[in-house]
């Protein structure tokens, strides 16, 4: 495929090299002549000097034939403008990297829709999502970056005495804003259909809007007594720590957040009223002892500095933290941390690599990712003109047990569909697809 990478910094250079090694044709644009000279001499990439947000520069990089444009400069505004221009000038897909949370906050302004960009990516949010899934359940369905982040996924077991136990899914009185995405039993996971019957001990994934999921949890889990919340300590109140805290939620987790910047602590205390924010240095053993770092179920280090993260993780492990995780930027550190007693090291480069590779698709597929169990794929799809998927209601399409439409994005709004919904050209949908049926299901989304 033809890939246009805007920005030759650490992230842009690394992405360009990775894609080139996978036999893709890569063109890179950067305004620094030294960076352009170095990339041209060291990588099998065509590097061009220029401003990525200027149309003449994009034309010289052959934006018209680009299958994918990745705007990953160090400036959020440049990335958004450049990705928008690339899409308008002919690139099939355009992705912009952003750092500031405001660009992904739909409550204030929809930057992605306004600028016609396929996706806004945040390395910090991607890393936080990886950590959150490892804490909640490594096999959890990764939907944080699909459907504009408006969907929530909650996994739980069918409890003894729950009203859902022993019933078919079609018989459950679930609220309209939630679907059961998958069922797991005896080590096997599959896409749920209305004919499936729930058994006590089954693990189900609820996909939908937060309020609807809260109602559905009582149906699946029963009216259980309040259980002990999982204790999590997060070292570092930057964007990764902030996103991780939001993803964990307040109902099931008790979070203590350590941050060294007084101003940032004040901000976090206002943004996260349910979290205990402490002005402290997590690299000091005495601080971890005083704040209970040795008694937590999970200790997560994401301070923005690899060495500090590793040091804090080692100290927390020695103090008795049950599981220790950290974020590392250098990929060679990932082989070292396991020997130091750290259970999981999340590399921003590895996380963004999986995300970028998920965008290298043709036809209706915008992005895709496979669940760790290897049997289900999560797809973001665009409904194309002339596609068979628009010719019947969801209930009358051959999807049951093979594909679950989890969300529809239409006119900038995201909602969970019903069986009577009919997809329209231009809709963006999120679907869980059984990998054995992928080709047949995707054919429904491509023009006949």
N, C-alpha and C positions, 0 to 999 in steps of 0.2 A: 504494500500500500504506500501511497505518497503522503508523508507526514511533514507538516510545517511546524517547527518549534520556534517560538518567539521568546528570546532570552537565553543567553549562554552562560548564566551563572552556575552555581553548584547543581541546582535541580535541573535546569535546562540542558546542561552539558551531559549530565548523567542519563537523563531520559533519551537524549539523542543517541548516545553511545549504546544504550540498551536496545533501542529500536533498530539501530543499524546492525547490531549483532544478530538480530532476528530477521535479517534480510529485507528490511523495509527501506524505501528510498526516503532519506531524511534531508530536509533543507532547514538551516538554522539562521535566524536573524539576531544580531546584537549590535548595539551602538558603539561598543568598545573595540577599536581596531586591533588591540593586542589580543583580546579574547578570540576575535575572528581569525587572526593569524594563527594562534595556537591550535584552535579546533581544526582548521584546514590542514595543518601539518601533522596532527596527532590522530585524528579520527577520519573514518571513511564517510565524511559528511560534507555536504556543500554548505559553507558558512558565508553569509552576506553581511556586510557592514551597513547599518542604517537604523532608522527609527521605525519600530514595528507598528506604530500607529499611523504611519503615512501610507497612503494608497499606492504611491509610485514604488515604494520599497516592497510592498506586498505583491504588486504585479511582477516586479523583477524576480520574486521568489516563486513565481508561477502558482499563485494562490488559486487560480481558476481550476486547476487539476488536483488540488489537495483533497485527500479523503478525510483528513483530520488535521485541525489546527490546534496546537496547545500553546496558550499564552501563559508563560511562567516566568516573566520578568520579576524584579523585586518590587514593582509598583502596582498596587491593586488597580488604580484607575487606568493605567496604561494597558494592563491585561484585559480589562473589561472592554475598553474602546477597541483595542486591536482585535480581540476575538470577535466582537460584533462586526467590525469592518470585514474581517476575513470571511465570515459567514455570508455577509451581504454580497461580497465580491465573488463568491462561488465555491468556497470550501464546503464540503458536504456536512461536516460536523465541526463545531468550535467549542473549545473548553477553556475556561479562564481560572487561573489560580488566584484566590483571594485570602487575605489574612484577617482583615477587620470583620468582626461578626455582623456589623451593620449591613454589609452587602448580602448577607443571607437571611436577614430579618424581614420576613414577608409582612410583618405588622406595620412597617413604616413605608417600604417601597419595594416593588418587585423588580430588582435590577435584571435578573435573568430573563424575564419575559420582555421587559422594556427594550433591552439590547439584543434580543433574539439569539441568546447564547444557549447552547444545549445543556451545559452544566457549569456550575461554579464549584471548584474544588478547594478544600482547605486541608493542608497537610496535618494541621493540628487536630482538626475534627476527625480526619481519617484515623489518626493514631488513637485518639480518645475512643472511637468506636471499636477499634480492635481490642483495647484494654477492657472496655465495658462488656464486650461479648465474652472475653476470657473470664471475667468475674461472674457474670450471670450464667452463661452456658456457652462453651466453645462451639456447640453445634447450632446455636441460635441463628435464625434467619436474618441476614444482614440487610436491613431495609433503611438504615439511618440516612443513606444518601440517595435513596430512591424517593419518588413522589415528593420532592422538594422538602424532605425532612418532616412532613406533616403527619406521617404514619408512625405508629408505635407498635412494637412487637413485644409481647409478654409470653413467656413460656412457664407452664405450671403443670402439676399432676392432677389428674382427676381424683378427688378425695372420696374416701368412704362416706356415704351418706349424702353426697352432693346430688342435686337434682338432675345433673347431666349423666350420672353413672348408669350404664345399661341402656341408654337411649341412642337412637340414630341421630345424627347431626341435624337432619331435616326436621326432627321433632323438638329440637331445643328452642326455647323462647329467647333467642339472643337479640339484643338491640340491633337496629339496622346499620349502625356504624361500625360493625365488627364482623370479621369472618374467622373461622378456624382454618388456618393455613396448612398445617401438617399434623400428623399423628405419629407418635413413636411408641413402639411396643417390642419388647424382647430384642433390643438392639437394631430394629429395623424402623426406618422412617419413610413415610410416603405422603403424597399430597392428599388432603382430606376431600371427601365427596359427601354429598348428602346421605348416601346409603351406608356410610361407615357408622359402626356402633362403638361408643366409648366404653371402656372397661376401667374399673378402679386401678389406679397405678399408671394408666396411659399418660404420656407426656404430650400435651397439646400446645400449639403456638397460636396465640390470639393476635390477629392483625387488624388494626383499625385506629379509630380516633381515641384519644386518652379517656374521655368521659365514658364512651361506650365500653372500653376495655374494663374499666372499673366495675361496671355492672356485670359484665360477662365473667369476671373473676369469681364472683359470688356463686354463679351458676355452676362453674367448673370445680371450684375449690370448696364450695360449701361455706356455711357461716362458721368458720373456724375461730378459735380463740386467738387473740393477738400473739403472734410468734415473735421470737427474738430477732431483732434486726441485725443484719450482717454489718460488722464494724469495718470501715475502710478509712485508712489514713492516706492522704495525697500530699506529697511534697512538691510544691510548685503551684502557684496560682495563676500561671499564664493561661493562654488560650486552650492548651491541651487539658490542663487541670480543670478549667472552667467547664469545658464541654463534657469531660468525663463525669463531673459531678451532676450535670444536668441529665445525662443519659442514665445514670444509676437511679435517679428519682429518690423521693423522700420516704416512700411507704415501706420499702424493704431494706434500706441501707441507712446506717448512721455514719455520716462522713465528717472527718476532721481534716481541714485544709491548712497546710503550713505555707506561709509566704513571708519573704523578707522585706518587701516594699510596703511601707505604711500606707501610702496612697492607694496602692492596689488592694490592700486589705480592706480599706474602707469601701472601695468599689464592690469587692466580692461580698462583703457583709450585707450590702444593699441588694445586690443581684441574687444572692443565695441566702435568704433569711432562715432556711431550715438547716444550714450547714454551720458547724463550729469553725470559724476562721481565726487562726492564731498567727500573730506576728512573731515568727521564729525561724531560725536557721535549721533545716532538717539535717544538715551535715554534722551537727553537734550531738554527740551521744546523750549528753545530759538532757537536751531538749526532747529527744525521742523517748527517753525514760519518763520524763515528767508528763508528757502528753499521752502516754500509754501506747507507744509504738510497739512494744513487745507483746501486747495483748490483742492486737487487731487481727481480723481474719485475712485482710489484704492490705499490704503496704505498696503504694505505687509512687515511684519517683519520676517526675516529669518537670524538672527545674529549667530545662533548656540547655544544660551543660552535661555532656556524657559522663565525665569523671565524677561530678557531684552526684549524679543519679546512681552511679555504681557504688560510690562510697556510702551514700545514704541507704541503699538497698542492703549492702553487706552489714551495716550497723543494725538495721531493723531485723535482719535474719538472726544475728547473734543475740539480740534481745528477746527473740521468741515469736516474731510475727509468723503467722501460719503460712502465708504465701506472699512472695515478694516479686514485684514486677517493675520494670523500668523502661524508659524510652531512650534509645541510642541512635545517634545520627550516623556514626561511622559503622559501616557494615562489618568490619573486621572485629569490632567489639562483641558482636553477637556470638562469636565462638568462644569468647572468654568468660562472659558473665555466668554461664551455666556452671562453670567450675568454681565460681565464687558463692554458690548457693542461691543464686537468683533464678526463680522459676520460669520467668518469661521476659524476654527482651524484645520490645517492639521497635523495629527499624522504620523510620519515616520513609526511607527510600524503598524498602520492600513493600510497604503499604501502598505508596503512590504508584509503584510499578504494577501491582495487581490491578489498581484502579484504571491506569492508563491502558493496559493491555485489554481490559474489559471493554474499552471504547473502539477497539480495532475490529469493526464489524461491517457487514454489508447489508443492503436492503433495509428492512424495517427496524432492525436491532440498533438501538442507541448504545446500550451497555449491557453487560452480563457478568455474573459471578456465580460460581458453583459453591454449594454448601460443602463443609468439610467431609460430610459422609459420602459425598460423591454421587448421590442419586437424584438430587434436585438442583435445578438452576434457577436463579432469580434474574429475570430479564426486564429491561426497560425498553418498550417497543413503541414505535410511532405507527398509527393506523394510516396506511397508504391508500391513495385513490385506487379503486377497482379491486380492493382486497376482499376475499370471501367473508372475512370476519364481521363485515358490516351488514351482512344480508339476513341476519336473524338475531333474536334475543339471545343473551348468554345462556339461558336455560335450554335453548333449542340448538345450540352448537355442540359438536362432538368434543367436549372439554372435560367431562366428569372423570375425576380420578387421574387425569393426565395433565390438566392445566387449571390453575386457579387464578382468576383475575382479581388481584388484591386491591387495586386502586385505579381510578380513572382521573386524569388531569385534563380538564376542559375549561377553556377561557380563563386560565390562571388559577382555577379552584381545583382542589383535590378532594375526592370523596370515595367511600367504599361502595362498589356497585351492588345492585340487587339482581336477581335472576331475570327480571323483566327489562333490564337495560339493553340498549342497542348501541354499539360503538359507532362513532362517527369519524369521518376522515379528519385527520389533524389531532385526534385524541392521543395523548401519551398515557400508556398504561403500564402498570407493574404487574408482572405475572410470575407465578411459580410454575415451572414446567418440569415434568418428569423427563430426565435426560434420555430415556429410551424412546420417547415420543417427540423429541425436539424438532426434527426435520418436518414431521407431519404438521405439528402445531404452528411452526413458523411459516409454513406455506399458506396458512389461513390469513396471515398478516401481509403477505407480499401480493402484488397485483397478479391477477390470474394470467 
